[in-house]
Amino acid sequence: MIIIKDLTKTYKRRISRKEGKFRTINAINKINLTIKDGEILGLIGPNGAGKTTTLKILSNLILPDSGTVTLDGHNIIKKPNLIKKPDFIKNKIGLLSGEFTRSLYWRLTGLQNMIFFAKLRGMWKPQERIQELIQMFKLEAYIDEFVMKYSTGMKHKLALAIALLNDPQVLFLDEPLTGIDPFTNFELKKIIKNEFKEKTIIWASHNLYEIEEMCDRIALINNGKIVLQGEPEVLKKNYWDHTKILITTDKSQEFVSFDNVDIRGNFVEIKTNNVTRTVLEIIDLIKDKGIEITDIKTLKPSLEEIFLEGVKNAR
């Protein structure tokens, strides 16, 4: 569905107003990605990594310095697109901006916002689609209220509904669940899972738990470059070369002879590439020293640890 080749974008930042000096910032640097039809790709990375810049280019809000983006066989990176987007782009793409509250008109009602943005998209008879979205997001009780009176969760729902007005095949979500209560979080994830099955989605977020839960594949971006990408379980397998064994005992210092051991109070953490061998060594030590174990378990890698390791290695 989406093929990104060598996408690059730089900015100039003033470092000396008096001398007129600037520093070049590589927002994104030769990014290459392919997103399949119907796939949810999670785009993760630290602040300033290039996630939002990438989504803005894909949405045609800004132009790259170089590179191409092909959407369903069409090259969407052309200068005229910035002036007047073709109907192809309008109909194909929906965007929920990370600054979603700035994209809503607070002195209009929710319904007035939806009508206004529908007309911007060239939908001159949008009533049926608007009613469908109002029901989908359970906005009935609030739709005639001014947006300034909405809670953060309600604004989230309205902004996402507006992004879906044109029933886009491709959806870009920038921090879609940030700052909302757990109930609204659950509702939106349920809607996305149930109603967006046929859509191709790029989901940018700092929340690694929601990314792992919602996304089919993940790409880690850091300093404007794709550091690693793949399915969550495959990433864990490929970028985690050890297993952690966690032990709770009041004789933790007896484990000091183990390789790759970290002892903190009553807790022992052993990193091993051979779980069976290490467990047998632990059993021998317990028998030999008469150690009582309160708890012992193995720890699978988390996406957070893969993320931190990927960022560290990319520096």
Residue pairs with C-beta under 8 A, 6 or more apart in sequence:
1 35
1 36
1 37
1 38
1 39
1 71
1 72
1 169
1 170
1 200
2 33
2 34
2 35
2 58
2 69
2 70
2 71
2 170
2 200
2 202
3 33
3 34
3 68
3 69
3 70
4 31
4 32
4 33
4 34
4 35
4 58
4 67
4 68
4 69
5 32
5 67
5 68
5 69
5 70
6 30
6 31
6 32
6 66
6 67
6 68
7 28
7 30
7 31
7 32
7 54
7 57
7 64
7 66
7 67
7 68
7 69
8 26
8 28
8 29
8 30
8 31
8 64
8 65
8 66
8 67
9 26
9 27
9 28
9 50
9 53
9 57
9 62
9 64
9 65
9 224
10 24
10 25
10 26
10 27
10 65
11 24
11 25
11 27
12 22
12 23
12 24
12 25
13 22
13 23
13 24
13 25
14 20
14 21
14 22
14 23
15 21
15 22
15 23
26 223
26 224
27 50
27 53
27 224
28 50
28 53
28 54
28 57
28 64
28 221
28 224
28 225
29 50
29 223
29 224
29 225
30 67
30 225
31 50
31 54
31 67
31 221
31 224
31 225
31 226
32 226
33 41
33 219
33 226
33 229
35 41
35 200
35 202
36 200
37 200
38 197
38 198
38 199
38 200
39 200
39 201
39 216
39 217
40 200
40 201
40 202
40 203
40 214
40 215
40 216
40 217
41 201
41 202
41 203
41 215
41 216
41 217
41 218
41 219
42 203
42 204
42 205
42 211
42 212
42 214
42 215
42 217
42 218
42 219
43 51
43 54
43 55
43 202
43 203
43 204
43 205
43 218
43 219
43 221
44 51
44 204
44 205
44 206
44 208
44 211
44 218
44 219
44 220
44 221
44 307
45 51
45 220
45 221
45 222
45 311
46 222
46 311
47 206
49 221
49 222
49 223
49 224
50 221
50 223
50 224
50 225
51 174
51 204
51 221
52 98
52 174
52 204
53 62
54 204
54 221
55 95
55 172
55 174
55 202
55 204
56 62
57 63
57 64
57 69
57 77
58 69
58 76
58 93
58 172
58 202
59 93
59 95
59 172
60 76
60 81
60 82
60 85
60 89
60 93
61 95
62 82
63 77
63 79
63 82
64 77
67 77
68 75
68 77
69 75
69 76
69 77
70 76
71 89
71 92
71 93
71 170
72 92
72 169
74 88
76 88
76 89
81 89
87 122
90 121
90 122
90 166
91 166
91 168
92 168
92 169
92 170
93 168
93 170
93 171
93 172
94 163
94 164
94 165
94 166
94 168
94 170
94 171
94 172
95 163
95 171
95 172
95 174
96 159
96 160
96 163
96 171
96 172
96 173
96 174
96 176
97 103
97 159
97 174
98 174
98 175
98 178
98 204
100 155
100 156
100 159
101 155
101 159
103 159
103 162
104 113
104 147
104 155
104 158
104 159
104 162
105 112
105 113
105 116
105 147
106 146
106 147
106 148
107 146
107 147
107 148
108 116
108 146
108 147
109 143
109 144
109 145
109 146
109 147
110 139
110 142
110 143
110 144
110 145
110 147
110 150
110 154
110 158
111 130
111 134
111 143
111 144
113 147
113 158
113 162
114 126
114 130
114 133
114 134
114 143
114 158
114 161
114 162
114 165
115 126
115 130
117 162
117 165
118 126
118 129
118 130
118 165
119 126
121 165
121 166
123 129
123 165
123 166
126 165
129 165
129 167
130 165
133 139
133 161
133 164
133 165
134 140
134 143
134 161
136 161
136 191
136 195
137 157
137 158
137 160
137 161
137 191
138 157
138 187
139 154
139 157
139 158
139 161
142 150
142 154
147 155
147 158
150 158
152 179
152 180
153 180
153 181
153 183
153 184
156 176
156 177
156 179
156 180
156 184
156 188
157 184
157 187
157 188
160 173
160 176
160 188
163 171
164 171
168 199
169 198
169 199
169 200
170 199
170 200
170 201
171 196
171 199
171 200
171 201
171 202
172 201
172 202
172 204
173 201
173 202
173 203
173 204
173 205
174 204
175 204
175 205
175 206
176 188
176 203
176 205
177 185
177 188
177 189
177 205
177 207
177 210
178 205
178 206
178 207
180 188
189 210
189 213
189 214
192 201
192 214
193 214
203 211
203 214
203 215
205 211
208 302
208 303
208 304
208 307
209 303
211 218
211 303
212 218
212 232
212 303
215 232
216 231
217 229
217 230
217 231
218 229
218 230
218 231
218 232
218 235
218 303
219 226
219 228
219 229
220 226
220 227
220 228
220 229
220 307
220 310
220 311
221 227
222 310
222 311
222 314
222 315
223 314
223 315
225 314
227 310
227 311
227 313
227 314
228 235
228 239
228 306
228 310
229 235
230 238
232 303
235 303
235 306
236 300
236 301
236 303
236 306
239 301
239 306
239 309
239 310
240 301
240 305
240 306
241 273
242 260
242 271
242 272
242 273
243 271
243 272
243 273
243 275
243 298
243 299
243 300
244 269
244 270
244 271
244 272
244 298
244 299
245 269
245 270
245 272
245 275
245 278
245 279
245 282
245 296
245 297
245 298
245 299
246 267
246 268
246 269
246 295
246 296
246 297
246 298
246 299
247 255
247 267
247 268
247 269
247 270
247 282
247 293
247 295
247 296
248 266
248 267
248 268
248 293
248 294
248 295
248 296
249 255
249 266
249 268
249 291
249 292
249 293
249 294
250 266
250 292
250 294
251 289
251 291
251 292
252 263
252 264
252 265
252 266
252 267
252 268
253 263
254 285
254 289
254 291
255 261
255 263
255 268
255 270
255 282
255 285
256 263
258 270
258 278
258 281
260 270
260 271
260 272
261 268
261 269
261 270
261 271
262 268
262 269
262 270
263 269
266 294
270 278
270 282
272 278
275 298
282 296
285 291
286 293
